[in-house]
Amino acid sequence: MINTDDTLRCTQGNDFYTEGKIYKVGRIVNNKYFQILTDNNTDHWYATLDDKGIYVSFDSAVVETERAYFEKIDNSSTDY
């Protein structure tokens, strides 16, 4: 389960998210979609949580790598 303010580590980066860097979860849309804030916490992209993990998908015309992947790292439950 993902909650607002959970912390995520980027495990595969792209032009918007840096591998190894920590990001914060923003607003939850539903049990599958939610916001991941950018570096300055003033902008966001929508992430997906499914059987492939946690990721943000991008149109390949926008960035070189289509998806950025994340893992949950906060101290609460790691079930997702």
C-alpha beads as a LAMMPS data file, in Angstrom:
LAMMPS data file: protein, C-alpha beads

80 atoms
79 bonds

1 atom types
1 bond types

-500.0 500.0 xlo xhi
-500.0 500.0 ylo yhi
-500.0 500.0 zlo zhi

Masses

1 110.0

Atoms # bond

1 1 1 0.000 0.000 0.000
2 1 1 1.221 3.485 -0.869
3 1 1 0.315 6.518 1.255
4 1 1 0.810 10.266 0.895
5 1 1 4.265 11.304 2.183
6 1 1 5.767 7.797 1.785
7 1 1 9.332 7.882 0.514
8 1 1 10.475 6.087 -2.620
9 1 1 13.958 5.418 -4.014
10 1 1 14.356 5.588 -7.768
11 1 1 15.816 2.268 -8.958
12 1 1 15.849 3.090 -12.685
13 1 1 15.970 6.756 -13.608
14 1 1 15.351 8.883 -16.673
15 1 1 15.336 12.582 -17.600
16 1 1 12.977 13.489 -14.715
17 1 1 13.951 11.088 -11.923
18 1 1 17.520 10.244 -10.876
19 1 1 18.475 6.670 -10.004
20 1 1 19.288 6.346 -6.302
21 1 1 17.566 9.580 -5.332
22 1 1 14.704 9.711 -2.800
23 1 1 11.279 11.085 -3.787
24 1 1 8.059 11.705 -1.880
25 1 1 4.561 10.451 -2.697
26 1 1 2.028 13.222 -3.242
27 1 1 -1.723 12.912 -3.621
28 1 1 -3.244 9.429 -3.921
29 1 1 -5.678 9.069 -6.835
30 1 1 -6.768 5.476 -6.126
31 1 1 -5.184 2.139 -5.180
32 1 1 -3.308 2.018 -8.506
33 1 1 -2.374 5.636 -9.338
34 1 1 -0.692 8.382 -7.306
35 1 1 1.664 11.347 -7.616
36 1 1 5.451 11.190 -7.219
37 1 1 6.849 14.654 -6.572
38 1 1 9.874 15.914 -8.500
39 1 1 13.160 17.211 -7.042
40 1 1 11.724 20.509 -5.857
41 1 1 8.428 18.993 -4.567
42 1 1 6.457 21.576 -6.548
43 1 1 5.730 19.436 -9.594
44 1 1 4.815 15.793 -10.057
45 1 1 4.194 12.937 -12.466
46 1 1 1.574 10.256 -11.990
47 1 1 2.870 6.834 -10.988
48 1 1 1.377 3.373 -11.353
49 1 1 1.436 0.591 -8.764
50 1 1 0.782 -2.865 -10.243
51 1 1 2.344 -6.311 -10.638
52 1 1 5.339 -4.699 -12.435
53 1 1 6.098 -2.541 -9.376
54 1 1 6.031 1.221 -8.910
55 1 1 6.781 3.246 -12.023
56 1 1 6.133 6.429 -13.966
57 1 1 5.533 5.956 -17.696
58 1 1 6.594 8.573 -20.202
59 1 1 5.948 9.014 -23.899
60 1 1 9.215 8.044 -25.605
61 1 1 9.128 11.335 -27.522
62 1 1 9.396 13.182 -24.191
63 1 1 12.280 11.225 -22.621
64 1 1 14.866 8.712 -23.762
65 1 1 13.896 6.056 -21.177
66 1 1 10.157 5.315 -21.182
67 1 1 9.779 4.367 -17.505
68 1 1 11.302 5.328 -14.182
69 1 1 11.031 2.633 -11.469
70 1 1 10.862 3.064 -7.698
71 1 1 10.928 1.061 -4.463
72 1 1 9.241 1.995 -1.206
73 1 1 11.815 2.700 1.528
74 1 1 9.951 4.207 4.470
75 1 1 10.095 2.511 7.871
76 1 1 6.462 1.448 7.896
77 1 1 5.115 -1.606 6.106
78 1 1 6.797 -2.413 2.812
79 1 1 3.745 -4.254 1.448
80 1 1 2.713 -2.947 -1.966

Bonds

1 1 1 2
2 1 2 3
3 1 3 4
4 1 4 5
5 1 5 6
6 1 6 7
7 1 7 8
8 1 8 9
9 1 9 10
10 1 10 11
11 1 11 12
12 1 12 13
13 1 13 14
14 1 14 15
15 1 15 16
16 1 16 17
17 1 17 18
18 1 18 19
19 1 19 20
20 1 20 21
21 1 21 22
22 1 22 23
23 1 23 24
24 1 24 25
25 1 25 26
26 1 26 27
27 1 27 28
28 1 28 29
29 1 29 30
30 1 30 31
31 1 31 32
32 1 32 33
33 1 33 34
34 1 34 35
35 1 35 36
36 1 36 37
37 1 37 38
38 1 38 39
39 1 39 40
40 1 40 41
41 1 41 42
42 1 42 43
43 1 43 44
44 1 44 45
45 1 45 46
46 1 46 47
47 1 47 48
48 1 48 49
49 1 49 50
50 1 50 51
51 1 51 52
52 1 52 53
53 1 53 54
54 1 54 55
55 1 55 56
56 1 56 57
57 1 57 58
58 1 58 59
59 1 59 60
60 1 60 61
61 1 61 62
62 1 62 63
63 1 63 64
64 1 64 65
65 1 65 66
66 1 66 67
67 1 67 68
68 1 68 69
69 1 69 70
70 1 70 71
71 1 71 72
72 1 72 73
73 1 73 74
74 1 74 75
75 1 75 76
76 1 76 77
77 1 77 78
78 1 78 79
79 1 79 80
